Amino acid sequence: MNALYLHIPFCRRKCPYCDFFSVSQTSPVFQEYPRLLIAHLRLLARQEQAGPFSTVFFGGGTPSLLSPESVDEILSEVACLFGLASDAEVTLEANPGTLSFEMLSGFRSAGINRLSLGLQSLQDARLKVLGRLHTAAEGLQAVEWARKAGFDNLSCDLMFGLPGQSLTALMADVEAVLALQPEHLSYYGLTVEEGTPFEELHRQAVLHPATEDLATEMYLALDERLGVAGYEHYEISNYARPGHACRHNEVYWRRQGYLGLGPGAHSFSEQGWGTRWEIPPDIDRYVQALREGRDPRIYLESFDRSGAMAETLYLGLREAAGVDEARFRERFGQGVAEAYPVAVEKTVDYLVYEKGRWHFTLSGWLLYNHLIQNFL
């Protein structure tokens, strides 16, 4: 395992569309949490063959609620216990309303070299609909501070298909974002997730996301405009300037090993056909286990050959690079078409084999959730 994920499950207020595990920053555990992560790191260092880490990712929740001093302590412990590659990609997710120039300078000094800003939009009306706590002006200020603090690998998270958002409004938002010249962009279509306030509003016919046709038009327009601007559409929802794809996420998509800490996090081992563990999304359980010196992870699943093949395609076909035929055959003893003749035939209009790799077309990505079922 050479990738580390640290889940920071605290927010000032949970966004109504979000289904990731988080609790309020007012939780009494918040102040103790960095020490808990360090205790978990020390516990795992005694039982896991992991590291040195080439990627570290602070995800959430809202990791930027941590102090730079806490981030520095955590990363120092990671380096001491497991090691950090000299060129490690170290990402921190941050919300604009939680930042100051001093904090960003502190994060940079602590070893964060990739910042993922949750802008979501640069239009106040859209931010209000999404229940975000920051304004467009604060988003712009956060980018300015980040650059001044020395961040030269900046990613911006954004959304499309929002209630009341027209194609014209989206593209105006895109132009505003492009003016910031980020190295990486993640553009996610709004999904009404089960168990969220948005689901209830949608059920009551109060919330009206973009229609499927409009969302499709938006997706295609994003692909075209960002391509012209020099961004590679390297994964369904992600765009990067050359050399700035998110290396940590590529570990997931390429089914490589990673270690996850914090309630709601997962770990994966490549040994055999693969094994996955999870830490249940329960902050009190996490605290209790660590106070008792127990690993809070629980076994989730082990894969057989068939399951490993299916997940390899499920994850790999999300990327523009797709799935390498020779590597698939070496790993599983069969090529993709040999292993999945019916699925390949059913997806023939959207699945391409070229230069030794299988990948979906842009139209195939639009139908990804439907098409990939043929391989599962």
Backbone torsions as a table, in degrees:
resi	resn	phi	psi	omega
1	MET	NA	121.8	178.9
2	ASN	-123.9	19.2	177.1
3	ALA	-130.7	139.3	-177.3
4	LEU	-125.9	129.2	175.5
5	TYR	-115.1	131.8	178.7
6	LEU	-120.5	112.8	-178.5
7	HIS	-88.8	126.1	179.8
8	ILE	-110.5	94.5	-166.2
9	PRO	-89.9	50.0	-179.2
10	PHE	-130.5	140.4	177.3
11	CYS	-139.0	152.3	171.5
12	ARG	-65.7	-41.1	175.2
13	ARG	-157.1	135.4	-177.3
14	LYS	-74.5	132.2	178.3
15	CYS	-69.8	142.4	-172.9
16	PRO	-69.4	-10.8	179.4
17	TYR	-100.5	-7.3	-169.5
18	CYS	-89.0	135.1	176.4
19	ASP	-117.1	12.0	173.8
20	PHE	-74.7	150.4	-177.5
21	PHE	-71.6	127.0	173.6
22	SER	-157.9	157.9	175.7
23	VAL	-129.7	173.2	-177.2
24	SER	-69.8	145.8	175.3
25	GLN	-60.6	-20.8	179.8
26	THR	-75.8	-4.8	177.5
27	SER	-55.9	137.5	177.9
28	PRO	-62.5	-16.4	-179.7
29	VAL	-77.1	-19.8	-172.4
30	PHE	-54.9	-49.3	-177.6
31	GLN	-66.2	-30.2	-177.8
32	GLU	-84.0	-15.7	-166.8
33	TYR	-59.1	-44.5	178.4
34	PRO	-57.3	-38.0	178.3
35	ARG	-67.2	-34.6	176.8
36	LEU	-65.2	-43.1	178.1
37	LEU	-61.9	-41.4	178.9
38	ILE	-64.4	-41.2	176.9
39	ALA	-61.4	-39.2	179.3
40	HIS	-68.2	-40.2	177.1
41	LEU	-59.2	-43.9	-179.8
42	ARG	-65.5	-38.0	178.1
43	LEU	-63.8	-46.0	-177.6
44	LEU	-70.5	-28.8	179.7
45	ALA	-62.9	-23.3	-179.8
46	ARG	-85.5	-12.8	-173.9
47	GLN	-132.1	-5.6	-177.8
48	GLU	-116.7	138.1	170.5
49	GLN	-92.3	91.8	-176.5
50	ALA	-140.0	159.6	177.6
51	GLY	86.3	173.8	-6.1
52	PRO	-64.3	146.2	-175.5
53	PHE	-81.8	132.2	175.8
54	SER	-96.0	-16.1	173.8
55	THR	-140.6	141.4	172.9
56	VAL	-132.3	135.4	-175.0
57	PHE	-134.0	116.3	172.1
58	PHE	-90.2	106.8	-178.0
59	GLY	-117.1	171.6	-175.4
60	GLY	-154.1	-162.0	15.1
61	GLY	55.4	-160.0	-178.2
62	THR	-131.3	86.7	-178.8
63	PRO	-59.3	-26.1	-178.8
64	SER	-71.6	-0.6	171.2
65	LEU	-76.8	-19.4	175.1
66	LEU	-68.1	152.5	175.2
67	SER	-80.0	152.4	175.1
68	PRO	-57.3	-33.4	178.9
69	GLU	-63.8	-40.8	178.3
70	SER	-65.9	-42.2	178.0
71	VAL	-61.6	-41.1	178.7
72	ASP	-62.1	-43.1	179.7
73	GLU	-64.2	-42.7	-179.7
74	ILE	-64.0	-47.8	-178.8
75	LEU	-66.2	-35.0	177.0
76	SER	-63.8	-38.8	178.6
77	GLU	-67.9	-41.1	177.4
78	VAL	-58.6	-47.8	-178.6
79	ALA	-63.0	-39.1	-178.3
80	CYS	-70.1	-43.6	-173.7
81	LEU	-82.2	-39.2	-172.3
82	PHE	-119.5	-27.9	-175.2
83	GLY	93.7	148.1	175.7
84	LEU	-124.9	131.5	176.8
85	ALA	-60.6	149.2	-177.7
86	SER	-61.5	-27.7	179.7
87	ASP	-109.8	27.8	-176.5
88	ALA	-58.4	139.0	173.3
89	GLU	-89.5	118.8	-176.6
90	VAL	-121.9	106.8	-172.0
91	THR	-104.9	141.6	171.4
92	LEU	-126.8	124.5	171.8
93	GLU	-77.6	138.7	-175.6
94	ALA	-142.8	142.5	173.8
95	ASN	-102.1	132.7	-174.7
96	PRO	-52.3	-40.3	-176.0
97	GLY	-69.1	-7.8	-178.4
98	THR	-101.4	1.5	-167.5
99	LEU	-108.8	156.8	168.2
100	SER	-140.4	166.4	178.0
101	PHE	-62.1	-39.2	-179.3
102	GLU	-63.5	-41.5	178.3
103	MET	-63.6	-45.2	-178.6
104	LEU	-64.0	-39.6	176.6
105	SER	-62.7	-39.6	178.3
106	GLY	-65.2	-42.0	177.6
107	PHE	-62.0	-41.8	-179.5
108	ARG	-64.5	-42.0	179.2
109	SER	-66.9	-29.5	-179.7
110	ALA	-72.6	-16.3	178.9
111	GLY	120.0	0.2	174.4
112	ILE	-71.6	122.9	-179.8
113	ASN	-121.0	2.8	174.7
114	ARG	-139.0	124.3	-177.6
115	LEU	-112.4	129.4	177.9
116	SER	-111.5	105.6	-175.3
117	LEU	-92.4	126.6	178.4
118	GLY	-84.1	70.8	179.9
119	LEU	-69.9	-46.8	-176.7
120	GLN	67.1	-41.8	175.9
121	SER	-164.4	161.2	172.2
122	LEU	-113.5	26.8	176.8
123	GLN	-123.8	123.6	-174.9
124	ASP	-59.2	-35.4	-178.6
125	ALA	-63.2	-41.3	179.2
126	ARG	-70.0	-38.4	179.1
127	LEU	-63.2	-37.5	179.2
128	LYS	-64.9	-43.5	178.5
129	VAL	-59.9	-38.1	-177.8
130	LEU	-79.1	-6.4	-179.8
131	GLY	73.5	22.1	179.3
132	ARG	-74.2	149.6	-177.2
133	LEU	-92.0	-11.4	-179.9
134	HIS	-102.2	164.0	176.5
135	THR	-102.3	168.8	176.5
136	ALA	-60.4	-40.6	179.8
137	ALA	-61.6	-38.6	177.9
138	GLU	-68.1	-33.1	175.3
139	GLY	-63.8	-45.2	178.2
140	LEU	-63.6	-40.3	179.2
141	GLN	-63.7	-39.6	179.8
142	ALA	-62.1	-39.8	177.8
143	VAL	-64.3	-44.4	179.5
144	GLU	-60.5	-45.8	178.8
145	TRP	-63.1	-40.5	-178.7
146	ALA	-61.1	-44.5	178.7
147	ARG	-64.1	-42.8	179.9
148	LYS	-64.1	-32.2	180.0
149	ALA	-77.8	-7.3	175.5
150	GLY	104.6	10.8	178.3
151	PHE	-78.8	117.3	178.1
152	ASP	-114.1	12.0	173.6
153	ASN	-133.6	89.0	-173.1
154	LEU	-113.5	128.1	175.4
155	SER	-114.1	143.0	177.6
156	CYS	-120.5	126.3	174.0
157	ASP	-90.1	129.5	-178.4
158	LEU	-138.5	166.7	-177.2
159	MET	-133.0	153.1	174.5
160	PHE	-136.5	170.8	-177.7
161	GLY	75.6	27.8	-175.6
162	LEU	-81.1	155.1	177.8
163	PRO	-56.0	127.9	178.1
164	GLY	78.3	1.8	-177.8
165	GLN	-88.3	122.3	176.1
166	SER	-90.9	167.1	176.3
167	LEU	-61.7	-40.0	179.2
168	THR	-61.3	-43.2	-179.9
169	ALA	-65.4	-41.0	178.7
170	LEU	-60.8	-46.6	-175.9
171	MET	-69.0	-29.2	173.5
172	ALA	-65.2	-39.3	176.7
173	ASP	-63.0	-42.6	179.6
174	VAL	-60.1	-44.5	-179.6
175	GLU	-62.8	-38.5	178.5
176	ALA	-65.0	-38.2	179.0
177	VAL	-70.3	-42.3	-180.0
178	LEU	-61.6	-31.0	178.4
179	ALA	-63.4	-21.2	179.1
180	LEU	-82.1	-15.0	177.6
181	GLN	55.7	50.4	175.8
182	PRO	-69.5	153.5	178.6
183	GLU	-78.1	-20.2	-174.4
184	HIS	-146.7	144.7	177.0
185	LEU	-134.3	134.8	170.3
186	SER	-115.9	119.9	-178.8
187	TYR	-116.9	108.3	-176.1
188	TYR	-106.7	132.1	172.5
189	GLY	-73.0	138.2	179.6
190	LEU	-61.4	126.1	174.9
191	THR	-118.5	130.9	177.7
192	VAL	-82.8	104.0	-173.9
193	GLU	-86.8	145.4	179.8
194	GLU	-61.1	136.2	175.5
195	GLY	84.3	2.8	179.3
196	THR	-97.2	159.7	173.8
197	PRO	-56.1	-34.1	178.0
198	PHE	-61.9	-34.8	178.8
199	GLU	-62.4	-42.9	-179.5
200	GLU	-66.7	-40.5	178.5
201	LEU	-65.9	-36.5	178.2
202	HIS	-67.5	-40.8	178.6
203	ARG	-62.5	-34.6	180.0
204	GLN	-83.6	3.0	-178.7
205	ALA	62.1	28.9	175.8
206	VAL	-93.1	-33.4	-179.2
207	LEU	-101.8	130.4	-177.2
208	HIS	-129.9	87.9	174.7
209	PRO	-63.5	171.9	179.6
210	ALA	-59.8	147.7	175.0
211	THR	-66.3	163.4	179.8
212	GLU	-59.7	-40.7	179.8
213	ASP	-64.3	-43.0	-179.5
214	LEU	-68.6	-41.1	178.5
215	ALA	-61.3	-38.9	176.8
216	THR	-63.9	-45.0	178.9
217	GLU	-60.2	-40.9	179.4
218	MET	-64.7	-44.0	-178.1
219	TYR	-61.1	-44.3	179.8
220	LEU	-67.4	-37.6	178.8
221	ALA	-66.8	-38.1	177.2
222	LEU	-63.4	-45.4	179.8
223	ASP	-57.9	-44.2	-177.8
224	GLU	-68.3	-49.3	-174.7
225	ARG	-67.3	-42.5	-178.3
226	LEU	-71.4	-30.3	174.7
227	GLY	-64.1	-43.8	177.5
228	VAL	-61.1	-34.6	-178.2
229	ALA	-79.2	-0.8	175.2
230	GLY	98.3	13.4	179.2
231	TYR	-98.2	135.3	175.4
232	GLU	-86.7	128.1	176.7
233	HIS	-83.5	85.3	-167.7
234	TYR	-93.6	-10.6	176.5
235	GLU	-151.1	160.5	-173.0
236	ILE	-41.3	-47.2	-173.7
237	SER	-114.7	9.5	-171.6
238	ASN	-126.7	142.3	-178.1
239	TYR	-132.9	141.4	-179.4
240	ALA	-147.0	148.5	167.6
241	ARG	-71.1	155.5	-177.6
242	PRO	-50.4	130.3	177.9
243	GLY	84.9	4.3	-175.9
244	HIS	-123.4	21.0	171.9
245	ALA	-61.7	150.7	-179.6
246	CYS	-74.2	106.9	-176.9
247	ARG	-65.7	-33.0	-179.7
248	HIS	-65.0	-47.2	179.7
249	ASN	-65.8	-30.3	177.1
250	GLU	-63.4	-29.3	175.1
251	VAL	-60.0	-44.1	178.4
252	TYR	-63.9	-50.2	-174.6
253	TRP	-66.2	-24.9	-179.2
254	ARG	-99.2	9.3	173.3
255	ARG	56.5	46.7	175.6
256	GLN	-99.8	164.2	-174.5
257	GLY	-72.5	144.6	176.7
258	TYR	-151.8	155.4	-179.4
259	LEU	-113.7	130.9	-178.6
260	GLY	-120.6	133.1	177.9
261	LEU	-122.4	149.9	179.3
262	GLY	101.6	147.2	-179.3
263	PRO	-60.1	128.5	-177.4
264	GLY	99.3	-8.5	-178.1
265	ALA	-85.9	157.1	177.0
266	HIS	-121.4	156.8	172.5
267	SER	-127.9	152.2	-179.2
268	PHE	-140.3	133.8	174.7
269	SER	-113.1	137.3	179.6
270	GLU	-81.9	-10.4	-175.9
271	GLN	-57.7	141.8	-174.9
272	GLY	64.3	-133.0	176.2
273	TRP	-94.9	1.0	176.9
274	GLY	112.6	140.6	177.6
275	THR	-137.1	141.1	-178.5
276	ARG	-125.3	140.7	174.5
277	TRP	-120.5	160.4	174.5
278	GLU	-136.5	157.1	168.1
279	ILE	-107.4	114.6	-176.7
280	PRO	-53.3	143.9	-178.7
281	PRO	-75.8	68.9	-176.4
282	ASP	-142.5	104.0	-174.6
283	ILE	-63.1	-38.4	-178.9
284	ASP	-67.2	-40.5	177.5
285	ARG	-62.4	-40.7	-179.8
286	TYR	-61.7	-47.3	-179.9
287	VAL	-60.9	-47.3	-177.1
288	GLN	-61.5	-44.3	-179.5
289	ALA	-60.8	-45.2	-177.4
290	LEU	-70.6	-35.9	177.0
291	ARG	-64.1	-27.8	178.5
292	GLU	-92.5	2.7	179.2
293	GLY	75.3	22.1	-179.3
294	ARG	-104.8	146.0	174.2
295	ASP	-71.1	121.2	-177.7
296	PRO	-76.3	-4.8	179.4
297	ARG	-71.4	147.5	172.7
298	ILE	-127.0	151.6	178.0
299	TYR	-64.2	134.0	179.2
300	LEU	-109.0	-53.6	-178.0
301	GLU	-165.2	151.3	169.6
302	SER	-118.8	145.2	-175.8
303	PHE	-100.8	143.8	166.7
304	ASP	-94.8	-178.5	-177.1
305	ARG	-58.2	-44.8	-178.7
306	SER	-61.8	-44.8	-179.9
307	GLY	-65.7	-37.8	178.9
308	ALA	-66.5	-39.6	177.3
309	MET	-62.1	-46.9	-177.8
310	ALA	-62.4	-43.1	-178.3
311	GLU	-70.7	-33.1	176.0
312	THR	-57.7	-42.3	178.7
313	LEU	-74.8	-40.5	179.9
314	TYR	-57.2	-42.6	-178.8
315	LEU	-84.2	-44.8	-174.4
316	GLY	-65.9	-34.0	-178.4
317	LEU	-75.8	-3.2	171.3
318	ARG	-73.7	-24.5	-176.2
319	GLU	-92.8	150.0	175.4
320	ALA	-63.4	-33.2	179.4
321	ALA	-68.0	-25.1	175.1
322	GLY	69.4	-148.2	-174.2
323	VAL	-116.1	126.2	179.8
324	ASP	-74.5	120.1	-176.4
325	GLU	-63.3	-45.4	-177.5
326	ALA	-64.3	-40.9	179.8
327	ARG	-68.2	-38.3	178.0
328	PHE	-63.1	-43.6	-179.0
329	ARG	-66.8	-40.7	178.9
330	GLU	-63.1	-39.5	-176.5
331	ARG	-74.4	-40.9	-170.4
332	PHE	-113.7	-5.8	177.7
333	GLY	81.0	3.4	177.2
334	GLN	-144.6	152.1	172.0
335	GLY	-80.9	170.5	-177.3
336	VAL	-62.2	-47.5	-177.9
337	ALA	-66.8	-32.2	178.8
338	GLU	-71.5	-38.6	-178.1
339	ALA	-78.2	-30.2	-174.8
340	TYR	-132.5	58.8	-175.9
341	PRO	-61.8	-39.6	-178.6
342	VAL	-69.5	-43.2	-179.6
343	ALA	-64.0	-42.0	179.1
344	VAL	-63.0	-40.7	179.1
345	GLU	-65.1	-40.4	-178.3
346	LYS	-70.1	-25.9	-176.9
347	THR	-107.5	15.6	-172.1
348	VAL	-57.1	-28.4	-179.1
349	ASP	-76.6	-11.3	-174.8
350	TYR	-127.6	-13.2	-177.6
351	LEU	-105.2	125.7	-174.3
352	VAL	-116.1	139.1	172.2
353	TYR	-116.8	114.1	179.4
354	GLU	-151.3	144.5	179.8
355	LYS	51.8	36.8	174.6
356	GLY	77.6	14.9	-177.9
357	ARG	-135.1	148.0	175.4
358	TRP	-101.4	133.7	176.4
359	HIS	-153.2	155.5	175.0
360	PHE	-82.3	150.0	170.8
361	THR	-75.1	173.1	176.5
362	LEU	-59.6	-40.9	176.8
363	SER	-63.9	-33.8	177.1
364	GLY	-65.7	-37.7	176.7
365	TRP	-62.6	-35.4	178.0
366	LEU	-62.7	-28.5	-178.9
367	LEU	-109.3	20.6	-170.3
368	TYR	-53.6	-50.5	-175.7
369	ASN	-59.9	-32.5	178.0
370	HIS	-78.1	-47.2	-174.8
371	LEU	-66.1	-40.0	-173.3
372	ILE	-67.9	-20.8	178.7
373	GLN	-60.1	-25.3	178.7
374	ASN	-65.1	-21.3	-177.1
375	PHE	-101.1	-3.9	-173.4
376	LEU	-102.3	NA	NA
